[in-house]
Amino acid sequence: MKICLAPMDWVTDCAYRIICKQIFQTHWNVDDELMLWTEFMSADWYTHNPSWVIKHLLKSDFDHETIAQIFWWNTDSLIACAVDIQKKYSYSWIELNMWCPSPKIMKCAAWSGMLKDKQKTLSILKSISSQIDLPFSLKTRIWLTQDDIQEQFDFLLEASKYVHLISVHGRTYKQSHSWDVDRNFIYKLKEQLPDTLIIWNWWLSSYQDCVTKINNLDWMMPAQRAIGNPWILTPYVPTNQDVIETIFKHLDLSVACELHFKQAIQNYDHSHGLEQPTYENLQHLAKDISNNTINVDHCHAPIEFRKYLFRYINGFPNNKACKKNIPQARNYKDLKKTLSNYFDSIS
Ligand SMILES: Cc1cc2nc3c(=O)[nH]c(=O)nc-3n(C[C@H](O)[C@H](O)[C@H](O)COP(=O)(O)O)c2cc1C
């Protein structure tokens, strides 16, 4: 089975992708392969104000099989961005995001708003695919209401002429986050498109859940349940000690990525692209951070790290007090102290 870490804004950054791949390489099922995604990035901002969004393209040489995801509604910006990523960065695929929902998004023509004018969107897909050599994919949902599901199905059959892979989320826009999902839609789509890779992307709760639901599909893509739970990409069930070690490794790596980025953005030159970190350098930096040989009090990564932390320690004993203390920690040292005190108290 090919197992995918879903694209998630503020989650699937360079550090978390490395952690997921490390866990996968340690505990993988030998028949499986791993695929990684970046967070989404605005193609328009990339072409006009790259320094605002270029962080999303930070990638080490370790997570080589990674898809760069972009969004926007304007063909020229999308093509310019896709072509530039292909030229300057070592991504394996380019993906167009047509998934994200919200009333605000529906008003603009980007994200799932692209599905309002399907003919125009097909011409955008055709244009992008003709301009890049990398494989091209799209991520979408089964659309607005139950009434336009057939229309969306037909649209995807047409779209498959221009993309190699389609990630499908089985809820309509109206269903929001409800439990109702249309499983037949995606199995039927794969039946009709044997030569296009089709990914299941909604509410996979465990590795076993992926195995159970894969059926005739190619790849499985857990999202929310993969936040602070990289083991979902493997059959392995972690011990509390595994989780604790991963938390500290992930925290150090997040700070290391921030330090690398701060340096790289100072030297950033759009004609050459962002200087990417090597895995080896990040590992060295992370070690220095862990040994307190570099002052990282100014780094923001430990604050951002909370979103993973709350998930990592879900199910840990007496975690309520720790969850209350975490927001008081304002820097790396504070956070490590808070966590060490808590982990000592439960060991
Ligand atoms: C915090 C968060 C950020 C997300 N960011 C993105 C994104 O950048 N690009 C994207 O295509 N989907 C994004 N998604 C959607 C997920 O990739 C996935 O489609 C969705 O969560 C449904 O899967 P799930 O039911 O397993 O969570 C995001 C979801 C979450 C929870």
The ligand as a Gaussian input file, in Angstrom:
#p B3LYP/6-31G(d) Opt

LIG

0 1
 C       -4.912000      21.760000      10.157000
 C       -5.292000      21.337000       8.756000
 C       -4.696000      21.965000       7.673000
 C       -5.024000      21.564000       6.367000
 N       -4.367000      22.127000       5.316000
 C       -4.556000      21.629000       4.053000
 C       -3.744000      22.061000       2.963000
 O       -2.812000      22.865000       3.111000
 N       -4.018000      21.526000       1.727000
 C       -5.020000      20.604000       1.531000
 O       -5.231000      20.147000       0.414000
 N       -5.783000      20.179000       2.544000
 C       -5.562000      20.640000       3.798000
 N       -6.278000      20.134000       4.845000
 C       -7.260000      19.069000       4.584000
 C       -6.657000      17.669000       4.785000
 O       -5.585000      17.416000       3.889000
 C       -7.751000      16.598000       4.597000
 O       -8.235000      16.697000       3.274000
 C       -8.930000      16.775000       5.539000
 O       -8.498000      17.052000       6.873000
 C       -9.813000      15.520000       5.523000
 O       -9.142000      14.394000       5.996000
 P       -9.407000      13.854000       7.504000
 O      -10.894000      13.599000       7.579000
 O       -8.577000      12.590000       7.596000
 O       -8.957000      14.914000       8.432000
 C       -5.993000      20.555000       6.151000
 C       -6.609000      19.949000       7.255000
 C       -6.265000      20.321000       8.545000
 C       -6.909000      19.628000       9.705000

